[in-house]
Amino acid sequence: MIPMNLSVTEAARRLGVTRKTLSEFINEKSALSPEMALRISIATNTSAESWMNMQMKLTLWLAEQNTPTDVISFSEAS
């Protein structure tokens, strides 16, 4: 938004969402939803899939920071 000189309020208006919704997304308090991905893709002339892929990679990376240690492989004998 900075390169386009857009405030959060103006970007939210252009995306058709509330300022609160966009602010929560920007500040990582909410994940990217398919609907928001679609809105951003329309506004930026990109694909919703690319936005969802970025969100999936971030979500997986965050999960990997706390990889569970109590999982036993199905291939191990009981």
C-alpha positions as CSV (number, residue, x, y, z in Angstrom):
1,M,0.0,0.0,0.0
2,I,2.9,2.3,0.7
3,P,4.2,2.3,-2.9
4,M,0.7,3.2,-4.1
5,N,0.4,5.9,-1.4
6,L,-2.8,4.3,-0.1
7,S,-4.0,4.6,3.5
8,V,-5.6,1.6,5.2
9,T,-8.9,3.4,5.1
10,E,-8.6,4.0,1.3
11,A,-7.4,0.5,0.5
12,A,-10.2,-1.0,2.6
13,R,-12.7,1.2,0.7
14,R,-11.3,0.1,-2.7
15,L,-11.4,-3.6,-1.6
16,G,-15.0,-3.3,-0.4
17,V,-14.1,-4.3,3.2
18,T,-14.1,-2.5,6.5
19,R,-11.0,-0.7,7.8
20,K,-11.0,-3.1,10.8
21,T,-11.0,-6.2,8.5
22,L,-8.1,-4.9,6.5
23,S,-6.2,-3.7,9.5
24,E,-6.5,-7.1,11.2
25,F,-5.2,-8.8,8.1
26,I,-2.3,-6.4,7.7
27,N,-1.4,-6.7,11.4
28,E,-1.5,-10.6,11.1
29,K,-4.4,-10.9,13.5
30,S,-6.4,-12.8,10.8
31,A,-5.3,-15.1,8.0
32,L,-6.1,-14.4,4.4
33,S,-9.5,-15.7,3.5
34,P,-10.5,-16.9,0.0
35,E,-12.8,-13.9,-0.3
36,M,-10.1,-11.5,0.6
37,A,-7.7,-13.2,-1.8
38,L,-10.2,-12.7,-4.5
39,R,-10.7,-9.1,-3.6
40,I,-7.0,-8.4,-3.6
41,S,-6.5,-10.3,-6.8
42,I,-9.1,-8.1,-8.5
43,A,-7.6,-4.9,-7.1
44,T,-4.1,-5.8,-8.1
45,N,-4.7,-7.7,-11.3
46,T,-3.1,-10.9,-9.9
47,S,-4.5,-14.3,-9.2
48,A,-6.4,-15.3,-6.1
49,E,-4.5,-18.6,-6.2
50,S,-1.1,-16.8,-5.8
51,W,-2.4,-15.0,-2.7
52,M,-3.8,-18.2,-1.2
53,N,-0.5,-20.1,-2.0
54,M,1.4,-17.4,-0.1
55,Q,-1.0,-17.7,2.9
56,M,-0.7,-21.5,2.9
57,K,3.1,-21.3,2.9
58,L,3.1,-18.8,5.7
59,T,0.6,-20.9,7.7
60,L,2.6,-24.1,7.2
61,W,5.9,-22.3,8.1
62,L,4.3,-21.0,11.3
63,A,3.1,-24.5,12.2
64,E,6.6,-25.9,11.6
65,Q,8.0,-23.6,14.2
66,N,6.1,-25.8,16.7
67,T,6.4,-29.2,15.2
68,P,4.7,-31.7,17.4
69,T,7.1,-34.2,19.1
70,D,4.5,-36.7,20.3
71,V,3.6,-38.1,16.9
72,I,4.4,-41.8,16.2
73,S,4.8,-42.9,12.6
74,F,2.1,-45.3,11.3
75,S,4.9,-47.4,9.8
76,E,6.4,-48.1,13.3
77,A,5.4,-51.3,15.0
78,S,3.0,-51.0,18.0
